[in-house]
Amino acid sequence: MGDEIQNLLKEVVDGCGIYESAKPGRCFELLSQHYGALKEDFLLLSKAAEYGIVEDLIRLRHRYRVDSVGEILSSRLMVRMNISQEMTQWLVSSWAYALNISGT
């Protein structure tokens, strides 16, 4: 969890495209290939994409403030993935950064 992983996700999204990067399992594969190793954060980012975070960020960014969208999506991930609020906030902000919706 950190800036290095967020920057790597952004590189993958910029290089492979949003929808290719958000496909189930594909995010994990692409991150692992670019990094040269497996990390638990890659699996969490991939799972967040599978739960629709990418589509929701794109769809909701024009209706609500980015921080409001982040709170909504973070709460949803906490329930679905059964992980801490800190981790879900990082997942949402990582995807938002990779999609050029917000800064880190």
Backbone as JSON Lines, residues from 0, in Angstrom:
{"i":0,"aa":"M","n":[0.85,-1.16,0.0],"ca":[0.0,0.0,0.0],"c":[0.9,1.23,0.0]}
{"i":1,"aa":"G","n":[0.8,2.03,-1.06],"ca":[1.63,3.22,-1.1],"c":[1.68,3.83,-2.48]}
{"i":2,"aa":"D","n":[2.47,4.9,-2.58],"ca":[2.59,5.63,-3.83],"c":[3.18,4.8,-4.96]}
{"i":3,"aa":"E","n":[4.12,3.92,-4.63],"ca":[4.76,3.09,-5.66],"c":[3.71,2.24,-6.38]}
{"i":4,"aa":"I","n":[2.81,1.64,-5.62],"ca":[1.77,0.79,-6.22],"c":[0.78,1.65,-7.0]}
{"i":5,"aa":"Q","n":[0.43,2.83,-6.47],"ca":[-0.49,3.71,-7.2],"c":[0.12,4.15,-8.53]}
{"i":6,"aa":"N","n":[1.39,4.48,-8.53],"ca":[2.05,4.88,-9.77],"c":[2.11,3.72,-10.76]}
{"i":7,"aa":"L","n":[2.35,2.52,-10.25],"ca":[2.37,1.34,-11.12],"c":[0.99,1.1,-11.73]}
{"i":8,"aa":"L","n":[-0.06,1.22,-10.93],"ca":[-1.42,1.05,-11.44],"c":[-1.69,2.09,-12.53]}
{"i":9,"aa":"K","n":[-1.28,3.32,-12.31],"ca":[-1.47,4.37,-13.32],"c":[-0.73,4.03,-14.61]}
{"i":10,"aa":"E","n":[0.49,3.53,-14.5],"ca":[1.25,3.12,-15.69],"c":[0.52,2.02,-16.45]}
{"i":11,"aa":"V","n":[-0.01,1.05,-15.73],"ca":[-0.74,-0.05,-16.36],"c":[-1.99,0.46,-17.06]}
{"i":12,"aa":"V","n":[-2.75,1.31,-16.39],"ca":[-3.97,1.86,-16.99],"c":[-3.63,2.71,-18.2]}
{"i":13,"aa":"D","n":[-2.61,3.56,-18.1],"ca":[-2.21,4.4,-19.22],"c":[-1.71,3.56,-20.4]}
{"i":14,"aa":"G","n":[-1.0,2.49,-20.1],"ca":[-0.42,1.67,-21.16],"c":[-1.38,0.67,-21.78]}
{"i":15,"aa":"C","n":[-2.27,0.12,-20.99],"ca":[-3.15,-0.96,-21.47],"c":[-4.59,-0.51,-21.68]}
{"i":16,"aa":"G","n":[-4.94,0.63,-21.16],"ca":[-6.31,1.12,-21.28],"c":[-7.14,0.79,-20.05]}
{"i":17,"aa":"I","n":[-8.15,1.61,-19.83],"ca":[-8.99,1.46,-18.65],"c":[-9.69,0.12,-18.62]}
{"i":18,"aa":"Y","n":[-10.35,-0.22,-19.68],"ca":[-11.21,-1.41,-19.65],"c":[-10.41,-2.7,-19.65]}
{"i":19,"aa":"E","n":[-9.27,-2.72,-20.28],"ca":[-8.41,-3.9,-20.22],"c":[-7.87,-4.07,-18.8]}
{"i":20,"aa":"S","n":[-7.51,-2.99,-18.18],"ca":[-6.95,-3.03,-16.82],"c":[-7.99,-3.42,-15.78]}
{"i":21,"aa":"A","n":[-9.26,-3.13,-16.05],"ca":[-10.32,-3.39,-15.07],"c":[-11.0,-4.74,-15.26]}
{"i":22,"aa":"K","n":[-10.62,-5.5,-16.26],"ca":[-11.22,-6.83,-16.44],"c":[-10.89,-7.73,-15.26]}
{"i":23,"aa":"P","n":[-11.85,-8.6,-14.91],"ca":[-11.6,-9.52,-13.79],"c":[-10.31,-10.32,-13.98]}
{"i":24,"aa":"G","n":[-9.45,-10.25,-12.99],"ca":[-8.2,-10.99,-13.01],"c":[-7.1,-10.34,-13.85]}
{"i":25,"aa":"R","n":[-7.48,-9.54,-14.8],"ca":[-6.5,-8.94,-15.71],"c":[-5.65,-7.89,-15.0]}
{"i":26,"aa":"C","n":[-6.25,-7.12,-14.11],"ca":[-5.52,-6.11,-13.36],"c":[-4.39,-6.76,-12.57]}
{"i":27,"aa":"F","n":[-4.7,-7.83,-11.88],"ca":[-3.69,-8.56,-11.1],"c":[-2.56,-9.04,-11.99]}
{"i":28,"aa":"E","n":[-2.92,-9.61,-13.12],"ca":[-1.93,-10.13,-14.07],"c":[-1.04,-9.02,-14.61]}
{"i":29,"aa":"L","n":[-1.64,-7.92,-15.03],"ca":[-0.86,-6.81,-15.59],"c":[0.06,-6.17,-14.56]}
{"i":30,"aa":"L","n":[-0.44,-5.96,-13.35],"ca":[0.39,-5.38,-12.3],"c":[1.57,-6.3,-11.98]}
{"i":31,"aa":"S","n":[1.3,-7.59,-11.88],"ca":[2.36,-8.56,-11.56],"c":[3.42,-8.6,-12.66]}
{"i":32,"aa":"Q","n":[2.98,-8.54,-13.91],"ca":[3.93,-8.55,-15.02],"c":[4.81,-7.3,-15.01]}
{"i":33,"aa":"H","n":[4.21,-6.14,-14.79],"ca":[4.96,-4.9,-14.78],"c":[5.9,-4.8,-13.59]}
{"i":34,"aa":"Y","n":[5.48,-5.33,-12.46],"ca":[6.28,-5.24,-11.24],"c":[7.32,-6.35,-11.17]}
{"i":35,"aa":"G","n":[7.04,-7.46,-11.81],"ca":[7.96,-8.59,-11.8],"c":[7.82,-9.47,-10.58]}
{"i":36,"aa":"A","n":[6.76,-9.27,-9.83],"ca":[6.51,-10.08,-8.64],"c":[5.03,-9.95,-8.28]}
{"i":37,"aa":"L","n":[4.6,-10.76,-7.34],"ca":[3.22,-10.72,-6.88],"c":[3.16,-9.95,-5.57]}
{"i":38,"aa":"K","n":[2.13,-9.16,-5.41],"ca":[1.92,-8.43,-4.16],"c":[0.45,-8.56,-3.78]}
{"i":39,"aa":"E","n":[0.19,-8.58,-2.49],"ca":[-1.19,-8.68,-2.02],"c":[-2.01,-7.48,-2.48]}
{"i":40,"aa":"D","n":[-1.39,-6.3,-2.53],"ca":[-2.11,-5.1,-2.97],"c":[-2.65,-5.26,-4.38]}
{"i":41,"aa":"F","n":[-1.95,-5.99,-5.23],"ca":[-2.41,-6.22,-6.6],"c":[-3.74,-6.96,-6.59]}
{"i":42,"aa":"L","n":[-3.84,-7.96,-5.75],"ca":[-5.08,-8.74,-5.65],"c":[-6.22,-7.85,-5.16]}
{"i":43,"aa":"L","n":[-5.96,-7.0,-4.19],"ca":[-7.0,-6.11,-3.66],"c":[-7.45,-5.1,-4.72]}
{"i":44,"aa":"L","n":[-6.51,-4.54,-5.48],"ca":[-6.87,-3.62,-6.55],"c":[-7.7,-4.32,-7.62]}
{"i":45,"aa":"S","n":[-7.33,-5.54,-7.93],"ca":[-8.07,-6.33,-8.91],"c":[-9.48,-6.64,-8.42]}
{"i":46,"aa":"K","n":[-9.6,-7.02,-7.16],"ca":[-10.92,-7.31,-6.58],"c":[-11.8,-6.05,-6.58]}
{"i":47,"aa":"A","n":[-11.21,-4.92,-6.25],"ca":[-11.97,-3.66,-6.26],"c":[-12.5,-3.39,-7.67]}
{"i":48,"aa":"A","n":[-11.68,-3.65,-8.68],"ca":[-12.12,-3.46,-10.06],"c":[-13.26,-4.43,-10.39]}
{"i":49,"aa":"E","n":[-13.15,-5.66,-9.93],"ca":[-14.21,-6.64,-10.17],"c":[-15.53,-6.22,-9.53]}
{"i":50,"aa":"Y","n":[-15.45,-5.5,-8.42],"ca":[-16.65,-5.01,-7.74],"c":[-17.18,-3.71,-8.34]}
{"i":51,"aa":"G","n":[-16.64,-3.28,-9.46],"ca":[-17.2,-2.16,-10.21],"c":[-16.7,-0.78,-9.83]}
{"i":52,"aa":"I","n":[-15.6,-0.7,-9.11],"ca":[-15.09,0.6,-8.67],"c":[-14.72,1.48,-9.86]}
{"i":53,"aa":"V","n":[-14.12,0.9,-10.88],"ca":[-13.7,1.68,-12.04],"c":[-14.91,2.3,-12.73]}
{"i":54,"aa":"E","n":[-15.91,1.49,-13.02],"ca":[-17.1,2.0,-13.69],"c":[-17.82,3.04,-12.84]}
{"i":55,"aa":"D","n":[-17.91,2.77,-11.52],"ca":[-18.59,3.71,-10.63],"c":[-17.85,5.04,-10.54]}
{"i":56,"aa":"L","n":[-16.53,5.01,-10.47],"ca":[-15.77,6.26,-10.44],"c":[-16.0,7.07,-11.71]}
{"i":57,"aa":"I","n":[-15.99,6.41,-12.84],"ca":[-16.2,7.1,-14.12],"c":[-17.62,7.66,-14.2]}
{"i":58,"aa":"R","n":[-18.59,6.86,-13.8],"ca":[-20.0,7.25,-13.89],"c":[-20.36,8.37,-12.91]}
{"i":59,"aa":"L","n":[-19.87,8.27,-11.68],"ca":[-20.3,9.19,-10.63],"c":[-19.49,10.48,-10.54]}
{"i":60,"aa":"R","n":[-18.36,10.55,-11.21],"ca":[-17.49,11.73,-11.06],"c":[-18.15,13.02,-11.52]}
{"i":61,"aa":"H","n":[-19.11,12.94,-12.43],"ca":[-19.77,14.14,-12.92],"c":[-21.0,14.52,-12.09]}
{"i":62,"aa":"R","n":[-21.46,13.61,-11.26],"ca":[-22.65,13.88,-10.44],"c":[-22.33,14.4,-9.05]}
{"i":63,"aa":"Y","n":[-21.21,13.94,-8.5],"ca":[-20.86,14.25,-7.12],"c":[-19.42,14.72,-7.04]}
{"i":64,"aa":"R","n":[-19.08,15.35,-5.91],"ca":[-17.68,15.7,-5.67],"c":[-16.89,14.41,-5.52]}
{"i":65,"aa":"V","n":[-15.63,14.45,-5.91],"ca":[-14.78,13.27,-5.88],"c":[-14.67,12.69,-4.47]}
{"i":66,"aa":"D","n":[-14.58,13.54,-3.46],"ca":[-14.46,13.01,-2.1],"c":[-15.75,12.32,-1.65]}
{"i":67,"aa":"S","n":[-16.91,12.8,-2.09],"ca":[-18.18,12.14,-1.77],"c":[-18.26,10.78,-2.43]}
{"i":68,"aa":"V","n":[-17.86,10.73,-3.69],"ca":[-17.85,9.45,-4.41],"c":[-16.92,8.48,-3.7]}
{"i":69,"aa":"G","n":[-15.75,8.96,-3.28],"ca":[-14.79,8.12,-2.58],"c":[-15.36,7.52,-1.32]}
{"i":70,"aa":"E","n":[-16.1,8.31,-0.56],"ca":[-16.72,7.82,0.67],"c":[-17.76,6.75,0.38]}
{"i":71,"aa":"I","n":[-18.59,6.98,-0.61],"ca":[-19.63,6.02,-0.98],"c":[-18.99,4.7,-1.41]}
{"i":72,"aa":"L","n":[-18.02,4.78,-2.3],"ca":[-17.39,3.57,-2.82],"c":[-16.56,2.85,-1.76]}
{"i":73,"aa":"S","n":[-15.92,3.61,-0.91],"ca":[-15.15,3.02,0.18],"c":[-16.06,2.22,1.11]}
{"i":74,"aa":"S","n":[-17.2,2.79,1.45],"ca":[-18.16,2.09,2.32],"c":[-18.65,0.81,1.66]}
{"i":75,"aa":"R","n":[-18.92,0.87,0.38],"ca":[-19.39,-0.31,-0.34],"c":[-18.33,-1.42,-0.33]}
{"i":76,"aa":"L","n":[-17.08,-1.03,-0.57],"ca":[-16.0,-2.03,-0.56],"c":[-15.77,-2.63,0.82]}
{"i":77,"aa":"M","n":[-15.93,-1.83,1.86],"ca":[-15.75,-2.36,3.22],"c":[-16.7,-3.51,3.46]}
{"i":78,"aa":"V","n":[-17.93,-3.37,3.02],"ca":[-18.93,-4.42,3.2],"c":[-18.63,-5.61,2.29]}
{"i":79,"aa":"R","n":[-18.37,-5.36,1.04],"ca":[-18.17,-6.45,0.08],"c":[-16.88,-7.23,0.3]}
{"i":80,"aa":"M","n":[-15.81,-6.52,0.64],"ca":[-14.5,-7.17,0.74],"c":[-14.1,-7.5,2.19]}
{"i":81,"aa":"N","n":[-14.85,-6.95,3.14],"ca":[-14.57,-7.2,4.56],"c":[-13.13,-6.83,4.93]}
{"i":82,"aa":"I","n":[-12.76,-5.59,4.55],"ca":[-11.43,-5.07,4.89],"c":[-11.59,-3.7,5.55]}
{"i":83,"aa":"S","n":[-10.52,-3.16,6.07],"ca":[-10.57,-1.92,6.84],"c":[-10.94,-0.72,5.97]}
{"i":84,"aa":"Q","n":[-11.45,0.3,6.63],"ca":[-11.8,1.54,5.95],"c":[-10.55,2.19,5.35]}
{"i":85,"aa":"E","n":[-9.45,2.13,6.05],"ca":[-8.2,2.7,5.54],"c":[-7.81,2.04,4.22]}
{"i":86,"aa":"M","n":[-7.93,0.72,4.16],"ca":[-7.59,0.0,2.94],"c":[-8.55,0.32,1.81]}
{"i":87,"aa":"T","n":[-9.85,0.39,2.1],"ca":[-10.81,0.69,1.04],"c":[-10.63,2.1,0.52]}
{"i":88,"aa":"Q","n":[-10.3,3.04,1.4],"ca":[-10.03,4.41,0.96],"c":[-8.82,4.44,0.05]}
{"i":89,"aa":"W","n":[-7.79,3.67,0.39],"ca":[-6.6,3.62,-0.44],"c":[-6.93,3.0,-1.81]}
{"i":90,"aa":"L","n":[-7.74,1.95,-1.83],"ca":[-8.12,1.31,-3.09],"c":[-8.87,2.29,-4.0]}
{"i":91,"aa":"V","n":[-9.83,2.99,-3.43],"ca":[-10.62,3.95,-4.22],"c":[-9.73,5.1,-4.71]}
{"i":92,"aa":"S","n":[-8.89,5.63,-3.83],"ca":[-8.03,6.74,-4.25],"c":[-6.99,6.29,-5.27]}
{"i":93,"aa":"S","n":[-6.53,5.04,-5.17],"ca":[-5.58,4.51,-6.15],"c":[-6.21,4.43,-7.53]}
{"i":94,"aa":"W","n":[-7.43,3.92,-7.6],"ca":[-8.11,3.84,-8.88],"c":[-8.45,5.24,-9.41]}
{"i":95,"aa":"A","n":[-8.87,6.14,-8.53],"ca":[-9.18,7.51,-8.95],"c":[-7.93,8.17,-9.54]}
{"i":96,"aa":"Y","n":[-6.79,7.98,-8.9],"ca":[-5.52,8.53,-9.4],"c":[-5.17,7.92,-10.75]}
{"i":97,"aa":"A","n":[-5.28,6.6,-10.86],"ca":[-4.95,5.91,-12.12],"c":[-5.85,6.35,-13.27]}
{"i":98,"aa":"L","n":[-7.08,6.73,-12.95],"ca":[-8.05,7.16,-13.97],"c":[-8.01,8.67,-14.2]}
{"i":99,"aa":"N","n":[-7.07,9.36,-13.56],"ca":[-6.95,10.83,-13.68],"c":[-8.2,11.55,-13.19]}
{"i":100,"aa":"I","n":[-8.85,10.99,-12.19],"ca":[-10.04,11.61,-11.62],"c":[-9.63,12.5,-10.44]}
{"i":101,"aa":"S","n":[-8.54,12.16,-9.78],"ca":[-8.05,12.96,-8.66],"c":[-6.58,12.7,-8.47]}
{"i":102,"aa":"G","n":[-5.95,13.47,-7.58],"ca":[-4.57,13.24,-7.2],"c":[-4.51,12.08,-6.23]}
{"i":103,"aa":"T","n":[-3.32,11.76,-5.76],"ca":[-3.19,10.64,-4.81],"c":[-3.77,11.03,-3.47]}
